[in-house]
Amino acid sequence: MVPVRLGGESLNPIYAPCIYSLFTHDLCIGIIGGRPKHSLYFVGFQEESLIHLDPHLCQDAVAVTQTVFSPSSYHCSSPRKMALSRMDPSATLGFYCHSRTQFLRLMEELPELVTPKEPGFEYPIFEFVDGSCPDVDACTRQDQYRALSRRTRTLLGRDKERCGRRLAKDVEGHLNANDLRPAYRVLKKLRLKSLSRACAIRAADGHLVLDMDGQMARWAEHFGQLFTVDPPTGQLHTTGLQAVDADPPIDETAPSLDEVREAVAKLSGGKAAGVCKIVISVWSFSKLGVKP
């Protein structure tokens, strides 16, 4: 099974000869595709139309446990046709190789069938690539990522639900105490589509810290632990490090009047005055006759 995309919004007509050629190959068992919002199974072609079977056609149930039963429902008595131009560009090409010999023959014969013949469009629908494939490790990493992602979403959902219940309990407590202002602030938090980053702060026992005083205390505890941690015992390796060049000398000569005028003129265009990149919003040199 080879999933392919044969165009953007619609089928690219340069692939039409390739599709016709695939149906003529003896190892091709059809194409899974259809038209937009309607799946079909293409089994052949006639002129510029594709012959298809509709998997949505309802059939009577067959009692396969019986010794004799009618196989008529396993076949289509009236296959239909559809114009190739109506085919959805997303499709899956099906091939069946009974042996390694047939697979090697398929690899040898397919490149010519799946490559458009129009000049400038000689890019195949798909191609075989030699080399070792690290799919085993890649699939293992993907499975681990999916499992970790599912667990993360589950834990986040639980935390969100627990946080919502706690906020609702706080609202109830404020309302019972007729304290409307804190209740209004908590209700604003409940109306948010997602909890703020501040709600992700946890106490040492793992519970979420929602009130501002508790969050500040938790941050103070965190930085206190950072400041009291033991310094690293390893030595910094300086082998191969090059000394940094010394800073160039700074010209301390007082600027002339022309240089000041030029610098002030540049300020009106939104440019910085000098290499220091410090923008000064107001210049006033009334005695020198300089205006900003």
C-alpha positions in Angstrom: 0.0 0.0 0.0 1.5 3.3 -1.1 -0.3 6.5 0.0 0.2 9.3 -2.5 -1.0 12.9 -3.2 -1.6 13.5 -6.9 -2.2 17.3 -6.9 -3.3 20.2 -4.7 -7.0 20.9 -4.6 -7.7 18.6 -7.6 -6.1 15.8 -9.5 -3.1 17.0 -11.6 -3.8 15.9 -15.2 -0.1 15.0 -15.8 -0.6 11.9 -13.6 -3.5 10.6 -15.8 -1.3 8.4 -18.0 0.5 7.0 -14.9 -2.8 5.9 -13.4 -3.9 4.2 -16.6 -0.5 2.5 -16.8 -0.7 1.2 -13.2 -4.0 -0.6 -13.9 -2.3 -2.5 -16.8 0.3 -4.0 -14.4 -0.4 -7.5 -13.3 0.8 -6.8 -9.7 -1.5 -3.8 -9.2 -4.7 -4.8 -7.3 -6.4 -1.3 -7.5 -6.5 2.1 -6.0 -8.2 3.2 -2.8 -9.5 6.7 -3.4 -12.8 8.3 -4.5 -14.1 11.8 -5.0 -14.4 14.4 -2.3 -16.3 13.1 0.7 -17.0 9.8 -1.0 -14.7 6.8 -0.8 -14.4 4.4 -3.8 -12.3 1.5 -4.8 -10.9 1.8 -8.4 -10.3 -1.5 -10.2 -9.7 -0.5 -13.8 -10.4 2.1 -16.5 -12.2 2.5 -19.8 -11.2 5.2 -22.1 -10.9 8.3 -19.8 -13.1 6.9 -17.0 -12.3 4.8 -14.0 -14.2 1.7 -13.1 -15.0 1.6 -9.4 -16.8 -0.3 -6.7 -18.7 1.5 -4.0 -17.9 0.0 -0.5 -21.0 1.8 0.9 -23.4 -0.5 -1.0 -25.4 -2.5 1.5 -25.6 -6.2 1.0 -27.6 -9.0 2.7 -25.7 -10.8 5.5 -24.2 -14.1 4.6 -24.2 -17.1 7.0 -20.7 -18.2 6.4 -21.0 -20.9 9.1 -23.2 -22.9 6.8 -21.6 -25.5 4.5 -23.3 -24.0 1.4 -24.0 -20.3 1.0 -24.4 -17.9 -1.9 -21.2 -15.9 -2.8 -23.2 -13.4 -5.0 -23.0 -10.6 -2.5 -19.2 -10.7 -2.6 -19.3 -9.6 -6.3 -20.6 -6.5 -8.0 -23.1 -7.1 -10.8 -22.9 -3.5 -12.1 -19.6 -1.7 -11.7 -19.8 2.0 -12.3 -17.6 4.5 -14.0 -16.4 8.0 -13.0 -14.4 10.5 -14.9 -10.7 10.6 -13.9 -10.9 14.4 -13.5 -13.3 14.0 -10.6 -10.9 11.8 -8.7 -9.7 13.1 -5.3 -5.9 13.7 -5.4 -5.4 11.7 -2.2 -5.2 8.0 -3.0 -3.5 4.8 -2.0 -2.0 2.5 -4.6 -2.3 -1.2 -3.9 0.1 -3.9 -5.1 0.4 -7.6 -4.2 3.7 -9.5 -4.5 3.5 -13.2 -3.8 7.2 -13.7 -3.6 10.5 -11.7 -3.4 11.0 -12.3 -7.1 7.8 -10.5 -7.9 8.7 -7.6 -5.6 12.1 -7.2 -7.3 10.3 -7.2 -10.7 7.8 -4.6 -9.4 10.8 -2.4 -8.3 12.3 -2.7 -11.7 9.1 -2.0 -13.8 7.3 0.6 -11.7 9.6 3.6 -12.1 8.7 3.9 -15.8 5.0 3.6 -15.1 4.8 6.2 -12.3 6.9 8.8 -14.0 5.0 11.4 -16.2 6.1 11.7 -19.8 5.6 15.4 -20.2 8.8 17.4 -20.6 9.8 19.2 -17.5 7.6 17.0 -15.3 9.7 13.9 -15.1 9.3 13.6 -11.3 7.8 10.2 -10.3 4.7 9.7 -8.1 6.9 7.7 -5.8 10.3 6.0 -5.9 12.2 3.2 -4.3 15.4 4.1 -2.4 18.2 1.7 -1.6 19.8 1.7 1.9 19.3 0.6 5.4 16.2 1.9 7.1 16.2 2.8 10.8 12.5 2.3 11.0 12.7 -0.1 14.0 14.3 2.5 16.2 12.2 5.3 14.7 9.0 3.4 15.4 10.1 2.6 18.9 10.8 6.3 19.6 7.5 7.3 18.0 5.6 4.7 20.2 7.4 6.1 23.3 6.5 9.6 22.3 2.9 8.8 21.7 2.7 7.0 25.1 4.4 9.9 26.8 2.1 12.4 25.0 -1.0 10.5 26.0 0.1 10.3 29.6 1.0 14.0 29.6 -2.5 14.9 28.2 -4.1 12.7 30.8 -2.2 14.3 33.7 -2.8 17.8 32.4 -6.5 17.0 32.1 -6.6 15.8 35.7 -4.7 18.9 36.9 -7.1 21.1 35.0 -10.1 19.4 36.5 -8.6 19.5 40.0 -7.8 23.2 39.6 -11.3 23.9 38.4 -12.9 22.1 41.3 -10.6 24.0 43.7 -11.5 27.3 42.1 -15.2 26.5 42.3 -14.8 25.7 46.0 -13.1 29.0 46.5 -15.9 30.8 44.8 -18.5 29.0 47.0 -16.5 30.0 50.1 -16.3 33.6 49.1 -20.0 33.8 48.3 -20.9 32.2 51.6 -18.8 34.8 53.3 -20.4 37.6 51.2 -17.0 38.5 49.9 -17.8 39.4 46.3 -14.5 40.9 45.1 -12.4 37.7 45.6 -15.2 35.7 44.2 -15.3 37.8 41.1 -11.6 37.4 40.5 -11.9 33.6 40.9 -14.8 33.6 38.4 -12.6 35.4 35.9 -10.1 32.5 36.2 -12.8 30.0 35.6 -14.0 31.7 32.5 -10.6 31.4 30.8 -10.3 28.7 28.1 -7.0 27.6 29.6 -5.4 28.1 32.9 -2.7 30.7 33.1 1.0 29.7 33.4 0.9 30.8 37.0 -1.5 27.9 37.8 1.3 25.5 36.9 3.3 26.3 40.0 3.3 23.3 42.4 4.0 23.0 46.1 6.6 20.6 47.4 3.9 17.9 47.8 2.9 18.2 44.1 -0.4 20.2 44.6 -1.1 23.2 42.4 -0.6 26.6 44.1 -3.4 29.0 43.0 -3.3 31.9 45.4 -0.8 34.7 44.8 0.7 34.6 48.3 1.3 30.9 48.0 3.0 31.3 44.6 5.3 34.0 45.9 6.2 31.8 48.9 6.9 28.9 46.6 9.2 31.1 44.4 11.0 32.3 47.5 11.5 28.7 48.6 12.7 27.7 45.2 15.3 30.5 44.9 16.3 29.9 48.5 17.2 26.3 47.6 19.1 27.5 44.6 21.2 29.9 46.7 22.0 27.2 49.3 23.0 24.5 46.9 26.6 23.3 47.1 28.9 24.6 44.4 30.1 22.2 41.7 33.2 20.3 42.6 34.5 19.8 39.1 37.1 22.2 37.7 36.5 24.2 34.5 38.6 23.0 31.7 40.3 26.0 29.9 42.5 24.0 27.6 42.3 25.3 24.0 40.4 28.5 25.0 41.6 31.7 23.3 41.8 35.0 25.1 39.3 37.6 24.1 40.6 40.7 22.2 40.8 43.8 24.3 38.2 46.5 23.7 39.3 49.2 21.2 40.2 52.6 22.8 37.4 55.1 23.3 37.9 58.5 21.7 37.3 61.0 24.5 37.8 64.1 22.3 34.9 66.6 22.6 32.7 66.7 19.5 32.8 69.8 17.3 29.7 72.0 16.7 29.3 70.5 13.2 29.3 67.0 14.6 26.7 68.0 17.1 24.5 69.5 14.4 24.9 66.4 12.2 24.0 64.1 15.1 20.9 66.2 16.0 19.8 66.2 12.3 20.0 62.4 12.3 17.7 62.2 15.3 14.8 63.7 13.3 15.0 60.8 11.0 14.7 58.3 13.8 18.4 57.4 13.8 20.6 56.9 16.8 23.2 59.5 17.7 26.6 57.9 17.4 27.8 54.3 17.7 26.4 53.9 21.3 22.9 53.4 19.9 21.4 55.5 22.6 18.4 57.5 21.4 18.0 60.9 23.1 14.5 62.3 22.8 15.3 65.9 23.5 18.2 68.1 22.5 18.3 71.7 23.5 21.2 73.9 22.6 19.7 77.3 22.5 22.9 79.1 23.0 24.5 77.4 20.0 21.5 77.9 17.9 20.9 74.2 17.5 17.3 73.0 17.3 16.2 69.4 17.5 
